Amino acid sequence: MSLGPGWTGYQWFLAILMLVTGSINTLTTKFADLQSAPGKPGTDSHDFDHPFLQASGMFIGEFSCLVVFKIWVWYHRCRSLPLDVGNQKFNPFVFLAPAMCDMTGTSLMYIGLTLTYASSFQMLRGAVIIFTGLLSVAFLGRKLNMHHWSGIFLVLVGLILVGVSDFIFKKQEAGVSRNGVVTGDLLILMAQVIAAIQMVVEEKFVSGQNIPPMQGVGWEGLFGFCVLTTLLFPFYYMHVGPPFGNNPRGVFEDALDGLWQISNNKYIALGVFGTIVSIAFFNFAGLSITKEMSATTRMVLDSVRTLVIWVFSLAVGWETFSYLQLIGFLILLSGTAVYNDMLFTPLLRKYGIIKTDRSLANPDERKPLIQENGDPSFG
């Protein structure tokens, strides 16, 4: 499906919701990372550097979607109101694999963010368009047309320009080494491969089962929270030192120190709370778009929010402006537009230079995630 007027009102709502909440999610996470506070009693003030604890909070936000879904169904049942909740005979463990991808990818990105620059973190996430497109061909049987390959090429060029801009024009930040930047960038790229796998797995297993996305997000959050919270116990005793153990005890993750910092600094608490709330709506919208449209549409919207975050970062002084970075952004956005059949090919198709792709015409109207109708079905 093309990005544009062919969307229904409901699909536009999902797109805007994903863009806004996704931007807030990243900005509040970065805001918390920039704060410092004392940890456990007797420790001095230090940076808030707890990627796995933040990832656990993210899964709490996802799990809240399941709670809201159950309350919504219960409300309709109590009032004998009609409500279609889709397929309720699915196996919840179908969301275990996506949850593990989500857990691994998010943790890698949060670690990478502590090692590299914020602009590198944002722009390298745009690489997900490349991996999702390729994996959709390999595992979903998709066929990429010329505009898809052209879009992927432009995205790659944009990412290279932004990366070069970071290394040439970025001022060295305190505590950031050249090796750390390279390591962080590689971790973020690895996370994009995992994120693409998650999107493809969700589309393969979700689209054919008519599972309410709010319920699906909630199950992913429950599985992710249970597994990651369990891992926090061994992480508490794994001494790794900097840069992966950048806390007073030098362990992989000191969750207790992080909780003390949250309680000692209201701005850290605000950032963590903002992450939890925004991620709930962001993942709900993302999984909804996967169900209503496709994994590639979700991927493109996720890359567009990079521009929103970059502009905000410039406005508040988190980033320094670079013309090369701006050119990279424009090429990246052009690539996403070309990939989604928004740029160049519609004009060529209009004047008959290339044939019309019938698969892009007359998109079907989609039903809401929880649709009220005259045929109640509670599964």
VMD Tcl script that draws the C-alpha trace (Angstrom):
set ca {
  {0.00 0.00 0.00}
  {1.31 3.43 -0.88}
  {1.81 6.16 1.66}
  {-0.64 8.95 0.87}
  {-4.29 9.82 0.18}
  {-5.16 6.14 -0.34}
  {-5.08 5.64 3.41}
  {-8.30 5.54 5.38}
  {-8.92 7.92 8.27}
  {-8.21 5.14 10.75}
  {-4.88 4.37 9.09}
  {-3.89 8.05 9.19}
  {-4.73 8.08 12.91}
  {-2.45 5.08 13.50}
  {0.36 6.68 11.50}
  {0.21 9.98 13.39}
  {-0.06 8.19 16.74}
  {3.01 6.10 15.96}
  {5.00 9.13 14.81}
  {4.19 11.32 17.82}
  {4.49 8.72 20.56}
  {7.61 7.22 18.97}
  {9.30 10.61 19.02}
  {8.32 11.22 22.63}
  {9.62 7.79 23.59}
  {13.12 8.39 22.26}
  {13.31 11.95 23.58}
  {12.28 11.01 27.11}
  {14.77 8.12 27.12}
  {17.56 10.49 26.06}
  {16.40 13.05 28.62}
  {16.74 10.47 31.40}
  {20.19 9.43 30.16}
  {21.39 13.04 30.43}
  {20.51 13.24 34.13}
  {22.61 12.29 37.15}
  {21.75 11.50 40.74}
  {23.05 9.60 43.78}
  {22.32 5.90 43.74}
  {22.29 3.65 46.75}
  {22.96 5.38 50.10}
  {26.61 6.29 50.40}
  {27.29 6.68 46.67}
  {28.09 9.95 44.92}
  {26.00 11.45 42.13}
  {26.64 9.72 38.79}
  {25.09 9.43 35.36}
  {21.88 7.49 34.90}
  {23.18 4.58 32.78}
  {20.78 1.65 33.07}
  {19.79 0.37 29.60}
  {18.33 -2.93 30.78}
  {16.29 -1.29 33.53}
  {14.93 1.16 30.96}
  {14.09 -1.74 28.64}
  {12.17 -3.38 31.50}
  {10.15 -0.19 31.87}
  {9.43 -0.30 28.16}
  {7.89 -3.76 28.55}
  {5.72 -2.50 31.41}
  {4.31 0.03 28.96}
  {3.61 -2.71 26.44}
  {1.96 -4.94 29.04}
  {-0.40 -2.12 29.99}
  {-2.00 -2.52 26.55}
  {-3.19 -5.99 27.56}
  {-4.66 -4.61 30.78}
  {-6.53 -1.89 28.86}
  {-7.78 -4.47 26.36}
  {-9.18 -6.72 29.11}
  {-10.87 -3.75 30.82}
  {-12.42 -2.67 27.50}
  {-13.81 -6.15 26.87}
  {-15.08 -6.44 30.46}
  {-16.84 -3.06 30.15}
  {-18.70 -4.15 27.02}
  {-19.65 -7.47 28.55}
  {-21.06 -5.85 31.68}
  {-23.19 -3.50 29.60}
  {-24.10 -6.19 27.06}
  {-22.71 -4.02 24.28}
  {-21.69 -5.57 20.94}
  {-17.95 -5.90 20.46}
  {-15.84 -7.85 17.99}
  {-12.55 -8.80 19.61}
  {-11.33 -10.93 16.75}
  {-9.73 -14.32 17.21}
  {-9.43 -15.35 20.87}
  {-8.35 -18.95 20.26}
  {-4.76 -18.18 19.36}
  {-1.74 -19.49 21.26}
  {-0.23 -16.58 23.27}
  {3.24 -18.07 22.79}
  {3.06 -16.95 19.16}
  {4.27 -13.60 20.56}
  {7.24 -15.09 22.42}
  {9.64 -14.84 19.46}
  {8.74 -11.19 18.65}
  {9.08 -10.35 22.35}
  {12.59 -11.83 22.46}
  {13.50 -9.83 19.34}
  {12.09 -6.70 20.96}
  {14.00 -7.33 24.18}
  {17.31 -7.99 22.45}
  {17.04 -5.16 19.93}
  {15.99 -2.54 22.47}
  {18.73 -3.51 24.92}
  {21.37 -3.31 22.20}
  {20.15 0.11 21.10}
  {20.13 1.47 24.65}
  {23.68 0.21 25.19}
  {24.74 1.69 21.86}
  {23.24 5.04 22.80}
  {25.53 5.23 25.83}
  {28.60 4.62 23.63}
  {27.94 6.78 20.57}
  {26.40 10.12 19.64}
  {22.68 10.76 19.74}
  {22.58 11.68 16.04}
  {24.29 8.41 15.13}
  {21.74 6.54 17.22}
  {18.82 8.18 15.43}
  {20.13 7.94 11.90}
  {21.47 4.40 12.07}
  {17.98 3.28 13.04}
  {16.98 4.22 9.51}
  {18.90 1.13 8.35}
  {15.87 -0.93 9.37}
  {14.25 -0.09 6.00}
  {17.00 -2.02 4.23}
  {16.83 -5.11 6.43}
  {13.03 -5.21 6.52}
  {12.78 -4.97 2.76}
  {15.29 -7.77 2.22}
  {13.77 -10.03 4.87}
  {10.28 -9.44 3.46}
  {11.54 -10.85 0.16}
  {13.22 -13.84 1.77}
  {10.55 -14.86 4.29}
  {7.27 -13.24 3.21}
  {7.59 -13.85 -0.51}
  {7.43 -10.14 -1.32}
  {8.63 -8.80 -4.67}
  {10.60 -5.57 -4.56}
  {10.09 -3.37 -7.63}
  {12.56 -0.88 -9.06}
  {11.32 1.94 -6.82}
  {11.87 -0.26 -3.76}
  {15.50 -0.94 -4.70}
  {16.02 2.73 -5.57}
  {14.63 3.74 -2.19}
  {16.89 1.30 -0.37}
  {19.92 2.68 -2.25}
  {19.03 6.27 -1.34}
  {18.53 5.32 2.31}
  {21.95 3.69 2.33}
  {23.56 6.81 0.85}
  {21.79 9.02 3.41}
  {22.99 6.87 6.30}
  {26.58 6.99 5.04}
  {26.51 10.78 4.77}
  {25.13 11.19 8.27}
  {27.70 8.77 9.66}
  {30.53 10.65 7.95}
  {29.13 13.91 9.29}
  {29.21 12.56 12.85}
  {32.84 11.49 12.61}
  {34.12 14.64 10.84}
  {32.11 17.47 12.39}
  {31.03 16.15 15.78}
  {32.83 17.50 18.80}
  {34.24 14.85 21.09}
  {31.89 14.35 24.02}
  {33.17 13.68 27.52}
  {33.56 9.97 28.16}
  {33.10 9.04 24.47}
  {36.06 7.38 22.74}
  {36.56 6.63 19.07}
  {36.42 2.90 19.77}
  {33.28 3.43 21.80}
  {31.61 5.24 18.90}
  {32.42 2.37 16.52}
  {31.21 -0.23 19.02}
  {28.00 1.70 19.69}
  {27.28 2.14 15.99}
  {27.77 -1.57 15.34}
  {25.45 -2.48 18.22}
  {22.76 -0.17 16.84}
  {23.11 -1.70 13.36}
  {22.80 -5.17 14.84}
  {19.67 -4.02 16.64}
  {18.14 -2.93 13.32}
  {18.57 -6.42 11.91}
  {16.75 -7.80 14.96}
  {14.05 -5.11 14.68}
  {13.48 -6.06 11.04}
  {13.19 -9.73 12.02}
  {10.60 -8.76 14.65}
  {8.50 -6.85 12.11}
  {8.56 -9.69 9.60}
  {7.76 -12.33 12.24}
  {4.83 -10.24 13.50}
  {3.44 -9.82 10.00}
  {3.82 -13.53 9.20}
  {2.09 -14.72 12.37}
  {-0.27 -11.82 13.21}
  {-1.79 -10.82 9.87}
  {-3.48 -14.17 9.25}
  {-4.90 -14.75 12.73}
  {-7.04 -11.62 13.28}
  {-5.54 -11.03 16.73}
  {-6.35 -7.62 18.27}
  {-3.04 -5.72 18.21}
  {-3.58 -4.29 21.70}
  {-3.74 -7.84 22.98}
  {-0.68 -8.79 20.96}
  {1.39 -5.89 22.28}
  {0.36 -6.83 25.82}
  {1.51 -10.42 25.43}
  {4.83 -9.25 23.99}
  {5.24 -6.94 26.97}
  {4.44 -9.70 29.46}
  {6.91 -12.15 27.92}
  {9.61 -9.51 27.52}
  {9.22 -8.20 31.07}
  {9.33 -11.66 32.64}
  {12.44 -12.74 30.72}
  {14.36 -9.47 31.08}
  {13.49 -9.06 34.77}
  {14.79 -12.57 35.37}
  {18.02 -11.68 33.57}
  {18.51 -8.64 35.80}
  {19.45 -10.98 38.66}
  {22.53 -12.53 36.98}
  {23.38 -9.16 35.40}
  {23.63 -7.73 38.95}
  {26.59 -10.03 39.67}
  {28.35 -9.93 36.26}
  {31.37 -7.62 36.60}
  {32.26 -6.26 33.17}
  {33.51 -2.73 33.85}
  {33.35 0.24 31.46}
  {31.93 0.86 28.96}
  {29.30 -1.87 29.42}
  {29.26 -1.62 33.20}
  {29.27 2.13 33.67}
  {27.94 2.12 37.23}
  {29.56 2.31 40.69}
  {29.84 -1.50 41.01}
  {31.01 -2.05 37.43}
  {28.41 -4.75 36.75}
  {26.41 -5.41 33.60}
  {23.28 -3.88 35.16}
  {22.76 -2.60 38.70}
  {18.98 -2.32 38.78}
  {18.91 -1.37 42.47}
  {21.22 1.57 41.82}
  {18.93 2.66 38.99}
  {15.83 2.51 41.17}
  {17.56 4.63 43.82}
  {18.51 7.20 41.17}
  {14.91 7.34 39.94}
  {13.70 8.01 43.47}
  {16.39 10.67 44.06}
  {15.82 12.70 40.88}
  {12.35 13.76 39.73}
  {13.60 14.43 36.19}
  {14.86 10.87 35.82}
  {11.51 9.66 37.14}
  {9.73 11.90 34.63}
  {11.82 10.56 31.77}
  {11.26 6.93 32.74}
  {7.52 7.49 33.21}
  {7.31 9.24 29.84}
  {9.05 6.28 28.22}
  {6.63 3.79 29.76}
  {3.50 5.72 28.74}
  {4.66 6.62 25.23}
  {5.93 3.12 24.44}
  {2.52 1.70 25.26}
  {0.87 3.79 22.56}
  {3.82 3.52 20.17}
  {3.89 -0.28 20.14}
  {0.10 -0.43 19.95}
  {0.20 1.78 16.85}
  {3.16 -0.11 15.37}
  {1.59 -3.55 15.66}
  {-1.71 -2.10 14.43}
  {-0.01 -0.77 11.30}
  {1.62 -4.16 10.74}
  {-1.85 -5.74 10.87}
  {-3.74 -3.06 8.93}
  {-1.06 -2.34 6.29}
  {2.35 -4.01 6.23}
  {5.69 -4.36 7.99}
  {7.38 -2.07 5.47}
  {4.85 0.74 6.09}
  {5.57 0.52 9.81}
  {9.28 0.59 9.11}
  {9.03 3.75 6.97}
  {7.01 5.61 9.61}
  {9.57 4.60 12.20}
  {12.34 6.13 10.10}
  {10.39 9.38 9.48}
  {10.26 10.10 13.21}
  {14.05 10.40 13.09}
  {13.59 13.82 11.48}
  {11.22 14.93 14.24}
  {13.69 13.85 16.92}
  {16.66 15.48 15.16}
  {14.87 18.82 14.79}
  {13.88 18.77 18.46}
  {17.45 17.87 19.48}
  {18.75 20.85 17.52}
  {16.18 23.15 19.11}
  {17.14 22.22 22.68}
  {20.88 22.13 22.01}
  {21.44 18.38 22.20}
  {22.94 18.35 18.69}
  {25.09 20.68 16.59}
  {23.93 21.57 13.08}
  {25.82 20.19 10.07}
  {25.02 20.80 6.41}
  {26.29 17.34 5.51}
  {23.94 15.85 8.10}
  {21.07 17.87 6.63}
  {21.85 16.55 3.15}
  {21.94 13.05 4.59}
  {18.52 13.55 6.17}
  {17.02 14.81 2.90}
  {18.40 11.86 0.96}
  {17.17 9.46 3.66}
  {13.66 10.91 3.55}
  {13.72 10.88 -0.24}
  {14.66 7.22 -0.09}
  {11.73 6.37 2.15}
  {9.39 8.31 -0.17}
  {10.71 6.52 -3.26}
  {10.46 3.17 -1.50}
  {6.82 3.86 -0.64}
  {5.97 4.93 -4.20}
  {5.45 8.59 -3.25}
  {8.20 10.17 -5.31}
  {9.04 10.01 -9.02}
  {7.19 6.80 -9.97}
  {3.65 8.24 -9.45}
  {4.52 11.02 -11.92}
  {5.93 8.54 -14.43}
  {2.84 6.39 -14.03}
  {0.54 9.37 -14.51}
  {2.00 10.18 -17.93}
  {2.06 6.56 -19.00}
  {5.83 6.20 -19.01}
  {5.50 3.12 -16.80}
  {2.53 0.82 -16.34}
  {0.14 1.18 -13.41}
  {0.70 -1.31 -10.62}
  {-2.77 -2.67 -9.95}
  {-1.72 -3.89 -6.51}
  {-1.47 -0.26 -5.42}
  {-4.93 0.75 -6.62}
  {-8.17 0.74 -4.64}
  {-6.82 -0.23 -1.22}
  {-9.26 -2.11 0.96}
  {-10.92 -0.38 3.85}
  {-9.67 -1.83 7.11}
  {-11.59 -2.49 10.30}
  {-10.58 -0.90 13.61}
  {-8.62 -3.00 16.09}
  {-11.65 -3.39 18.34}
  {-14.73 -2.89 16.22}
  {-18.21 -2.34 17.56}
  {-20.87 -3.91 15.37}
  {-24.16 -5.75 15.51}
  {-22.64 -9.18 15.93}
  {-21.08 -9.50 19.37}
  {-18.23 -11.96 19.53}
  {-16.16 -12.39 22.65}
  {-14.32 -15.54 21.57}
}
mol new
graphics top color blue
foreach p $ca { graphics top sphere $p radius 0.5 }
foreach p [lrange $ca 0 end-1] q [lrange $ca 1 end] { graphics top cylinder $p $q radius 0.2 }
display resetview
